[in-house]
Amino acid sequence: MSVIYLLIGISLLAALGFLAAFLWSIKTGQYEDDYTPGVRILFDDIKEKKTKNK
């Protein structure tokens, strides 16, 4: 029975750690730009062509 209490305590610490990491990522702006990642592949070829011509 004491193992269950230990596992619950560890799982709560892990959950709090993930919550802290999630809140930190929101606070630092990781989720601000949701448009660019979807079209980033379209812009990579243009940048490579410009650098090859120089």
TIVEXTI-943880 format. One record per atom (N, C-alpha, C): residue number from 1; residue in one letter; atom name; z, x, y. Coordinates in steps of 0.2 Angstrom, whole numbers, m for minus. Atoms other than C-alpha are relative to their C-alpha. Example, Ala and Ser with C-alpha at 12.3 -4.5 7.8 and 13.67 -1.06 7.14 Angstrom:
BEGIN
<atom 1; 'a'; 'N'; <0; 4; m6>>
<atom 1; 'a'; 'CA'; <39; 62; m22>>
<atom 1; 'a'; 'C'; <0; 4; 6>>
<atom 2; 's'; 'N'; <m1; m4; m6>>
<atom 2; 's'; 'CA'; <36; 68; m5>>
<atom 2; 's'; 'C'; <3; m4; 5>>
// end
This chain:
BEGIN
<atom 1; 'm'; 'N'; <0; 4; m6>>
<atom 1; 'm'; 'CA'; <0; 0; 0>>
<atom 1; 'm'; 'C'; <0; 4; 6>>
<atom 2; 's'; 'N'; <0; m4; m6>>
<atom 2; 's'; 'CA'; <3; 14; 12>>
<atom 2; 's'; 'C'; <m7; 3; 1>>
<atom 3; 'v'; 'N'; <7; m2; m1>>
<atom 3; 'v'; 'CA'; <m15; 20; 9>>
<atom 3; 'v'; 'C'; <m4; m5; 5>>
<atom 4; 'i'; 'N'; <4; 5; m4>>
<atom 4; 'i'; 'CA'; <m21; 4; 17>>
<atom 4; 'i'; 'C'; <2; 1; 7>>
<atom 5; 'y'; 'N'; <m3; m1; m7>>
<atom 5; 'y'; 'CA'; <m10; 7; 33>>
<atom 5; 'y'; 'C'; <m4; 6; 3>>
<atom 6; 'l'; 'N'; <3; m7; m3>>
<atom 6; 'l'; 'CA'; <m17; 25; 34>>
<atom 6; 'l'; 'C'; <m8; m1; 1>>
<atom 7; 'l'; 'N'; <7; 1; m1>>
<atom 7; 'l'; 'CA'; <m35; 19; 32>>
<atom 7; 'l'; 'C'; <m1; m5; 6>>
<atom 8; 'i'; 'N'; <1; 4; m6>>
<atom 8; 'i'; 'CA'; <m33; 5; 45>>
<atom 8; 'i'; 'C'; <1; 4; 6>>
<atom 9; 'g'; 'N'; <m1; m4; m6>>
<atom 9; 'g'; 'CA'; <m26; 18; 57>>
<atom 9; 'g'; 'C'; <m5; 4; 2>>
<atom 10; 'i'; 'N'; <6; m5; m1>>
<atom 10; 'i'; 'CA'; <m40; 30; 54>>
<atom 10; 'i'; 'C'; <m6; m4; 3>>
<atom 11; 's'; 'N'; <6; 4; m2>>
<atom 11; 's'; 'CA'; <m53; 16; 56>>
<atom 11; 's'; 'C'; <1; m2; 7>>
<atom 12; 'l'; 'N'; <m1; 2; m7>>
<atom 12; 'l'; 'CA'; <m45; 10; 73>>
<atom 12; 'l'; 'C'; <m1; 6; 4>>
<atom 13; 'l'; 'N'; <1; m6; m4>>
<atom 13; 'l'; 'CA'; <m45; 28; 79>>
<atom 13; 'l'; 'C'; <m8; 2; 1>>
<atom 14; 'a'; 'N'; <8; m1; 0>>
<atom 14; 'a'; 'CA'; <m64; 30; 74>>
<atom 14; 'a'; 'C'; <m3; m5; 5>>
<atom 15; 'a'; 'N'; <3; 5; m4>>
<atom 15; 'a'; 'CA'; <m68; 13; 82>>
<atom 15; 'a'; 'C'; <2; 1; 8>>
<atom 16; 'l'; 'N'; <m2; m1; m7>>
<atom 16; 'l'; 'CA'; <m59; 18; 98>>
<atom 16; 'l'; 'C'; <m4; 6; 3>>
<atom 17; 'g'; 'N'; <5; m6; m2>>
<atom 17; 'g'; 'CA'; <m69; 35; 98>>
<atom 17; 'g'; 'C'; <m7; m2; 2>>
<atom 18; 'f'; 'N'; <7; 2; m2>>
<atom 18; 'f'; 'CA'; <m85; 26; 97>>
<atom 18; 'f'; 'C'; <m1; m5; 6>>
<atom 19; 'l'; 'N'; <0; 4; m6>>
<atom 19; 'l'; 'CA'; <m80; 14; 110>>
<atom 19; 'l'; 'C'; <0; 4; 6>>
<atom 20; 'a'; 'N'; <0; m5; m6>>
<atom 20; 'a'; 'CA'; <m76; 28; 122>>
<atom 20; 'a'; 'C'; <m6; 4; 1>>
<atom 21; 'a'; 'N'; <6; m4; m1>>
<atom 21; 'a'; 'CA'; <m92; 37; 118>>
<atom 21; 'a'; 'C'; <m5; m5; 3>>
<atom 22; 'f'; 'N'; <5; 5; m3>>
<atom 22; 'f'; 'CA'; <m102; 20; 122>>
<atom 22; 'f'; 'C'; <2; m1; 7>>
<atom 23; 'l'; 'N'; <m1; 1; m7>>
<atom 23; 'l'; 'CA'; <m93; 18; 138>>
<atom 23; 'l'; 'C'; <m1; 6; 4>>
<atom 24; 'w'; 'N'; <2; m6; m3>>
<atom 24; 'w'; 'CA'; <m96; 36; 143>>
<atom 24; 'w'; 'C'; <m7; 0; 1>>
<atom 25; 's'; 'N'; <7; 0; m1>>
<atom 25; 's'; 'CA'; <m114; 34; 140>>
<atom 25; 's'; 'C'; <m3; m5; 5>>
<atom 26; 'i'; 'N'; <2; 5; m5>>
<atom 26; 'i'; 'CA'; <m115; 18; 150>>
<atom 26; 'i'; 'C'; <2; 3; 7>>
<atom 27; 'k'; 'N'; <m3; m3; m6>>
<atom 27; 'k'; 'CA'; <m105; 27; 164>>
<atom 27; 'k'; 'C'; <m5; 5; 3>>
<atom 28; 't'; 'N'; <4; m6; m3>>
<atom 28; 't'; 'CA'; <m117; 42; 165>>
<atom 28; 't'; 'C'; <m7; m2; 0>>
<atom 29; 'g'; 'N'; <7; 2; m1>>
<atom 29; 'g'; 'CA'; <m133; 31; 165>>
<atom 29; 'g'; 'C'; <m4; 1; m5>>
<atom 30; 'q'; 'N'; <5; m1; 6>>
<atom 30; 'q'; 'CA'; <m140; 33; 148>>
<atom 30; 'q'; 'C'; <m4; m6; m1>>
<atom 31; 'y'; 'N'; <4; 6; 2>>
<atom 31; 'y'; 'CA'; <m146; 15; 147>>
<atom 31; 'y'; 'C'; <m3; m2; 7>>
<atom 32; 'e'; 'N'; <3; 3; m6>>
<atom 32; 'e'; 'CA'; <m153; 14; 165>>
<atom 32; 'e'; 'C'; <m8; m1; m1>>
<atom 33; 'd'; 'N'; <7; 0; 0>>
<atom 33; 'd'; 'CA'; <m171; 17; 161>>
<atom 33; 'd'; 'C'; <m3; m3; m7>>
<atom 34; 'd'; 'N'; <3; 3; 6>>
<atom 34; 'd'; 'CA'; <m178; 5; 148>>
<atom 34; 'd'; 'C'; <m7; m1; m1>>
<atom 35; 'y'; 'N'; <7; 1; 0>>
<atom 35; 'y'; 'CA'; <m196; 5; 152>>
<atom 35; 'y'; 'C'; <m4; 7; m2>>
<atom 36; 't'; 'N'; <4; m7; 1>>
<atom 36; 't'; 'CA'; <m201; 24; 152>>
<atom 36; 't'; 'C'; <0; 2; m7>>
<atom 37; 'p'; 'N'; <1; m3; 7>>
<atom 37; 'p'; 'CA'; <m197; 28; 133>>
<atom 37; 'p'; 'C'; <m6; m4; m3>>
<atom 38; 'g'; 'N'; <5; 4; 3>>
<atom 38; 'g'; 'CA'; <m209; 14; 128>>
<atom 38; 'g'; 'C'; <m7; 2; 2>>
<atom 39; 'v'; 'N'; <7; m2; m2>>
<atom 39; 'v'; 'CA'; <m224; 21; 138>>
<atom 39; 'v'; 'C'; <0; 8; 1>>
<atom 40; 'r'; 'N'; <0; m8; m1>>
<atom 40; 'r'; 'CA'; <m219; 40; 138>>
<atom 40; 'r'; 'C'; <m6; 3; m4>>
<atom 41; 'i'; 'N'; <6; m3; 4>>
<atom 41; 'i'; 'CA'; <m232; 43; 124>>
<atom 41; 'i'; 'C'; <m6; 0; 4>>
<atom 42; 'l'; 'N'; <6; 1; m3>>
<atom 42; 'l'; 'CA'; <m245; 37; 135>>
<atom 42; 'l'; 'C'; <m1; 6; 6>>
<atom 43; 'f'; 'N'; <0; m5; m5>>
<atom 43; 'f'; 'CA'; <m241; 50; 149>>
<atom 43; 'f'; 'C'; <0; 7; m2>>
<atom 44; 'd'; 'N'; <0; m7; 3>>
<atom 44; 'd'; 'CA'; <m239; 65; 138>>
<atom 44; 'd'; 'C'; <m7; 4; 0>>
<atom 45; 'd'; 'N'; <7; m3; 0>>
<atom 45; 'd'; 'CA'; <m258; 68; 136>>
<atom 45; 'd'; 'C'; <m2; 2; 7>>
<atom 46; 'i'; 'N'; <2; m1; m7>>
<atom 46; 'i'; 'CA'; <m261; 67; 155>>
<atom 46; 'i'; 'C'; <3; 7; 2>>
<atom 47; 'k'; 'N'; <m3; m6; m2>>
<atom 47; 'k'; 'CA'; <m248; 81; 158>>
<atom 47; 'k'; 'C'; <m3; 6; m4>>
<atom 48; 'e'; 'N'; <3; m6; 3>>
<atom 48; 'e'; 'CA'; <m255; 92; 145>>
<atom 48; 'e'; 'C'; <m7; 2; 2>>
<atom 49; 'k'; 'N'; <7; m2; m3>>
<atom 49; 'k'; 'CA'; <m273; 91; 152>>
<atom 49; 'k'; 'C'; <1; 3; 6>>
<atom 50; 'k'; 'N'; <m1; m3; m6>>
<atom 50; 'k'; 'CA'; <m267; 95; 169>>
<atom 50; 'k'; 'C'; <2; 7; 0>>
<atom 51; 't'; 'N'; <m2; m7; 1>>
<atom 51; 't'; 'CA'; <m258; 111; 163>>
<atom 51; 't'; 'C'; <m5; 4; m3>>
<atom 52; 'k'; 'N'; <5; m4; 3>>
<atom 52; 'k'; 'CA'; <m273; 117; 153>>
<atom 52; 'k'; 'C'; <m5; 2; 5>>
<atom 53; 'n'; 'N'; <6; m2; m5>>
<atom 53; 'n'; 'CA'; <m285; 116; 168>>
<atom 53; 'n'; 'C'; <3; 5; 5>>
<atom 54; 'k'; 'N'; <m2; m4; m5>>
<atom 54; 'k'; 'CA'; <m274; 126; 179>>
<atom 54; 'k'; 'C'; <0; 7; m2>>
// end
